[in-house]
Amino acid sequence: KEKNIRAQALISEGQGAVKSINKKNWDSLTEGEHGLVFSGGEWQFYGNYDTNDIFTRKIIITNINAQTKQVVSRVEWGQDSMIELSTILTDWRNVQVSQGNWWDSDYGFRREILVSTGLNSPFNGYDGYTTRIIDFNTFSLISDKMQDDCDDLRIVHKTGSSTWAELDRQIFFCNASSTEIRFKIQDDIAASSTDENYYIYYGNATVTSAPSNLSNVYLWYDDASSDRESEYIQGRVDETAHGAPLENWGDTVVWDSAGYYTYNTGDNYPESFRPASLTERDIYVEYEEYQTNAWPWDMTSGPLARWVGSGSGSNETSNHWYYYEIADSTFQPGGPYVSHDDITADNRESVIIENGVLGEFPANQWVKIGLAAWGINDTNLKAWYDSSPSSQESGGWETARFSGIHSASNDNESAGQFGIWIQQDTGRFKNIIARRYIEPEPTTSIGDEEEP
């Protein structure tokens, strides 16, 4: 795995170097195999390959047409180990865009978005995967090309030779040099490939009401602004909820018009809240919790992934799930459970990734908790905890609290339900967000500005 990580870093460095060379001189991207050298503060082609320790890297350029080239960054090591990443580069300075190839003539500018995938694909593919653009400079555009509220910043997907679809998008930090834009990928993309059918359009001074339904940006989004309880499956999840068989289920979740769901499980009772229409294997799920009380000794709450089980309500049972446990509270009379701030599987006391250094869960304060599970043989897992959550830090792109693996001989490999599991707890929750998740995550790059 360490060699794979180093090879992936060399591949990414190679792609970045080629883009740097392209910005200086398109004509230097000659067809054939190239090595790289960093000299005089800039990247240059040198020879047919370059080496770094046990790794050999090649940049392979193939001409598609006069303005378009395929660039493959390949790294090899050992006798038969190799990974590569392919992308498409276009010389936009010499491309003439016809009006028939323009989404909407009311928009004066556009920039192409290249969405590139890594070595692995999520179980259900990239169609529906939430990706993001980071560090897009809207500050430099707002003076004369873009509305100051970014209302004319639109994400558009080219669906055919002359057909387009505008996408819902979520924007953070408008009128800044580091604007972030999130949207959902519309078609599956093969591993180590690039889709160049997405665009940013802007330059419309009169348009309003950009599409921003976040249920179309994420796999699942529920900010509790309306009552959606009927869209969830509820039940005890597993009879080992408190470390001993229980036939209890609180069934106390109620929506509050203040913008959250409330619950009070009762003593020795669990609750869960899992989207009814979805199962995923490679998933990130988060929610925000506001604890107002806890029942003595046994409080345990957190996000749940890959739940596969049987029964319903008080009779649910399972031996196939992952759970990030928060098992200590300011309301608890004693110390934490041994599984506090750990990831468990199949039994509440079965710790598979130990962290355990978090203090008590705070009282009367919103806290965000997240869990990601991806891959099999081994299953990779990460946990997030944020005691001062903000919408800009949602979605699992910020640094995780801890991570680890569940080994191939024991890991839970099936797609399953995901959501929230709360036990002997009292409080509120909101902002339930889920998206497909894989590492490395897909990346985006932005082309040069075009006009009709």
Secondary structure as GFF3:
##gff-version 3
##sequence-region A 1 452
A	DSSP	alpha_helix	2	24	.	.	.	ID=ss1
A	DSSP	three_ten_helix	26	28	.	.	.	ID=ss2
A	DSSP	beta_strand	32	34	.	.	.	ID=ss3
A	DSSP	beta_strand	36	39	.	.	.	ID=ss4
A	DSSP	beta_strand	42	45	.	.	.	ID=ss5
A	DSSP	beta_strand	50	52	.	.	.	ID=ss6
A	DSSP	beta_strand	55	65	.	.	.	ID=ss7
A	DSSP	beta_strand	68	77	.	.	.	ID=ss8
A	DSSP	beta_strand	81	90	.	.	.	ID=ss9
A	DSSP	three_ten_helix	92	94	.	.	.	ID=ss10
A	DSSP	three_ten_helix	99	101	.	.	.	ID=ss11
A	DSSP	beta_strand	109	116	.	.	.	ID=ss12
A	DSSP	beta_strand	130	136	.	.	.	ID=ss13
A	DSSP	beta_strand	154	158	.	.	.	ID=ss14
A	DSSP	beta_strand	164	167	.	.	.	ID=ss15
A	DSSP	beta_strand	170	172	.	.	.	ID=ss16
A	DSSP	beta_strand	179	184	.	.	.	ID=ss17
A	DSSP	beta_strand	194	202	.	.	.	ID=ss18
A	DSSP	three_ten_helix	214	216	.	.	.	ID=ss19
A	DSSP	beta_strand	220	222	.	.	.	ID=ss20
A	DSSP	three_ten_helix	229	231	.	.	.	ID=ss21
A	DSSP	beta_strand	232	233	.	.	.	ID=ss22
A	DSSP	beta_strand	254	256	.	.	.	ID=ss23
A	DSSP	beta_strand	260	264	.	.	.	ID=ss24
A	DSSP	beta_strand	270	275	.	.	.	ID=ss25
A	DSSP	beta_strand	283	294	.	.	.	ID=ss26
A	DSSP	beta_strand	300	307	.	.	.	ID=ss27
A	DSSP	beta_strand	309	310	.	.	.	ID=ss28
A	DSSP	beta_strand	317	318	.	.	.	ID=ss29
A	DSSP	beta_strand	322	325	.	.	.	ID=ss30
A	DSSP	beta_strand	342	345	.	.	.	ID=ss31
A	DSSP	beta_strand	351	353	.	.	.	ID=ss32
A	DSSP	beta_strand	366	374	.	.	.	ID=ss33
A	DSSP	beta_strand	379	386	.	.	.	ID=ss34
A	DSSP	three_ten_helix	391	393	.	.	.	ID=ss35
A	DSSP	beta_strand	402	406	.	.	.	ID=ss36
A	DSSP	beta_strand	417	423	.	.	.	ID=ss37
A	DSSP	beta_strand	425	436	.	.	.	ID=ss38
A	DSSP	beta_strand	443	446	.	.	.	ID=ss39
###
